[in-house]
């Protein structure tokens, strides 16, 4: 036995000379504030679950080497593993796994062992991506939630109400799905900002713009509640007045408004008259047509 303390004048070694091996080495101090410092490395065997390389006295708790990874053992059960590429909950089906690589919109940082391409990632600051099978399904930002892909269920039940942003007539904020701009003469339908909006006409509409048309293979619908003012304003839906954009008004794409029954919406007259109009964008290849229908008119 080798034992060191403040009262021991020198390091003593007691060995079994016949067996040519050291039975036990104990290093100790007599003051809890003192530390044992090694000038060279301390090498221990790999150990195992039942015999951790470094353990605490009286407990089957410690750490050991597991194929180049550090495994933590708590009360005889292997619980956590630290590796070069991840930190994970050990020996638990679909336990958590934290990836040391940078997260992206397709590479989740927070995932599950055995399914490391499904979880939560991020492409840029202040954005959160929900990823399944290496594909971004939902992106959450400070202002809006974008969804792509599909929900694998025949029926989706929503218990609490969902309220989309809606205009207030004079509000021209771009967070609205329907709003007026350019001295109220332009009507804007933004598919990225929800599925409902309302405006009160304050000028004749000579331009109608559809923003953020969905990609080919998807569909987006916005219902507009349009309220007439006392001057009986009109809305121009002619081909020269309508433009469809794939983004926020930067890139125009091919598309036109096609009306149910080939009859374009004519705004109801009378101050306070309300018309409900549905606009659905159904892209086909490079064509982004808007399919429109009047739901009801002259609501009092």
N, C-alpha and C positions, 0 to 999 in steps of 0.2 A: 504494500500500500504506500502511495505517496500522499502526504498530507502537508499542506502549507498553511500557516497562520502567523499572526503577528508575534506569537510567543515561540514559534519554531525558528531557531537560528539558521537552519539550512534545509534544503530540500532533501528528503530521505527517500530512498527506494528500497522497498522490501519485495523481493521476488522469489519465486519458487525456482531455485537454481536447477533443480533436478529436471523440471518440466520445461525450463528455458522460456517461460512466458510470464507476463505481468498479469496478475489476477485482477486487480482493481486499482484505479487511480482516483483520488479525491482531492480536489482543489477547493479550499474554503478560506473565507476571511472571517474575522471576528466582529467586524463592524458592518452594518447593513448599507452604509454609505460608500463602502469601498468597492472596487471593481477589479475583476481579473482581466488583464489585457494581454493578448497574444501578439507577438511581433510577426509571426508567420501564420499560415492558414491552419485551420482546424479541420481535419478530414474525418468524416464518420461514414459508416457503411450506409447502403441505400435504405435499409430497413423495410418495413411492411406495415400493413394495417394493424396487425396485432403487436408489432414491435417497431414503433416509430424510432427513427434514428435519433431524434432529439425529443425527449419526453419530460413530463413533469412528474415529480416524485409522488407516488401513490395513485397516479391516474394513468389510464391508457389513452392519454391525450398528448399530441405532439405533431411533428411533421416528418415526412419521409420522401425519398426520391421515387417517382413512378415514371419510368421511361423518359427521363429528362425533364419531367414536370415536378413541381413541388405540390405534394398532397397534404392537406391538413386532416388530422384525425381527432375527432372529439368523442370521448368516452367509447372508444373502440369502433366508431363508425367514420368512414371516410366521407368528408362533407364538401370540401372545396379543393379545386385544383387551379394552380397558377402556372400558365405556360407562356411561351414566347408570343403567341398570337391571341390568347384569350384568358379570361378568368371565368370559371364556371362552377355551378353546383354539381357536385360529383354524385354518380350512382343514383340519380333521380331522373326518371324518364321525363323529358321535356323540361328539365330544370333550367334556370336562367344561364345565359352565357353572354359575357361582355367582351366584344371584339376590340383588340388593341389597334386595329387599322382604322383609318378615318372613315366615318360614316358618309354615305351618299344617299341619293334617292332610290337606289337599288341594292345597296349594301347596308343592312341594319347593324348598328352598333350594339343594340340590346336585342338579343335573339334567344334561341333555345338550343340546348345541346341536342344534337341529332337532327336539327332543322335550322341551321345557321343562316339560311337565306330568308327567314321569316321573322319579322319583328319591327323595330322602330329605328329609323335612320334620319338623316338630315342632309339636304343638298347645300344650303346656305344658311346664314344666320337668321334666327327668328322664324324658321320653318321646320315643320315636323312631318315626316313621311311614314305612313303605315305601309309596310312591305310584306307581300306574300309571294313566296317562290321566286324571289329576286325581281318582282315586278311591283312598282309603286301603285298602290290602289287608291290611297287617299293622301292628299297633301293639305296640311293645316297651316295657314299663315295668320298674321296679325289681323288681316282685314276680311279674308274670305277662305272658304274651304273648297278645294277642287277635288273632284272625284273622277276616277277612271276605272275601267275594268267592270266587274259585275259582282253582285252579291249572290252567293251560292245558296239561294233559298227560293222556294216557290212562292212563299208569302212573307212579306216584311210587315211586321206590326209595329206601329209607333204609338206608344201609350200617351206621351205628352205632346202638346201642340208644337208645331214648328212654324215660326213666323219669319218670313223673308223680309228683307228691306223693302219698304214701299215709299214712294214719293209723297210729297205733301202739296203738290201743285206748283209752288214757286221754287221748290228745292231742286237745285241743279247739281247736287253732289254726285260724283261718279260712283258712289257706293250704291246708288239706286239702280233697280232693274229697268225702270222707265223714268225718264226725266226730260226736261226741256233745256235747250241751250241756245246761245247766239240770239239774244233778245227775244227768247221764247219762240222763235220761228222754226227751230229744228227739234224734231221729236227723235229721241234716242232710245233704242231698245238694246240693253246689254245682257246677253245670255249668261255672262259669268257672275252676275250679281243677284241671282235668285230667279223665281218664277212668277213674281207678281210685282206690279208697280202701278201707281196712279198719278195722274197729272190733271190740272185744271188749265184749259187753254187760255192763253193771254194774248195770242197773236195767231194769225193764219199760219199754218204749218206748210212751208214750201220745201222742206227737206226731211226725209226719214232715213235714219242711219241704224243699221243693225251691227252691233259690235260683238266680238269674240264668238263668231260662229263656231260650232263644235266641229271636231275633226270627222273625217269620213268614217262611217260606221256607227256614229252616235247621233243622238237626237236631243234637241233642247227646245223647251217651250216657255214662253212668257205670256201671261195674261195681263192685259192693260185695261185699267179702269180710267176712262177718259171723260172728264166733266166739261160741259159746255159753259162758256161765260155769257154775259149779256149781249155780246156783239155777234153771236152766231158764227164762230170761227170755222174754217174749213181745213181739211187735211189733204195734201196732194200726194197720192200714192202712185203717180205715173212712173214709168221706167226711168225717166230723166231725174226724178226727185229722190229715188230710192238707191241706196248703196249698201252693200253687204261687205263687212270687214272680217278678216280672220283674227284680228287682234283689236287693240284699242284705237281703231281709226287710222292705223298706219298702212296696212296692206289691204287694198280692196280686192275682192274675189268675184268671180262670175256668179250671178244670182239675181233673181227677181221675185216679186211678191205675186203669188198665185192665189186667187180668191176662190172660196167655195162658191160653186155655181157661176163662176166668172163675173161675180158682182162685187165690186170693190166697196169697202166701207164708206158710207156717207154719214158724216157726223150729224147727230140729231140736233135740231134747233130748240131754242128755248133755254133761258138762263137756268143753270143747275141740272140740265138733262144729262144723264149718265149712260154711256155706251161701254159694253164689255167686249173686247176684241182679243182673240187668241192668235199668237204668232208662233209658228213651229218651224224650226230650221231642220231640214232633212238633207244633209249633203249626199251627193252621189258623184264620186270621183272628184273632179275639180269644179263641179257646179254646186253652189250653196243656195238652193232655192228656199224661199220663205213661204210656207203654206199658212194662209190666214183665213180666219172665219169670224163672223160676227156672232157672239154668243147671245147677246140681247141688246136692245136699244131703248132709249127714252125712258130709262128708269127714273121715276120721280122721287 
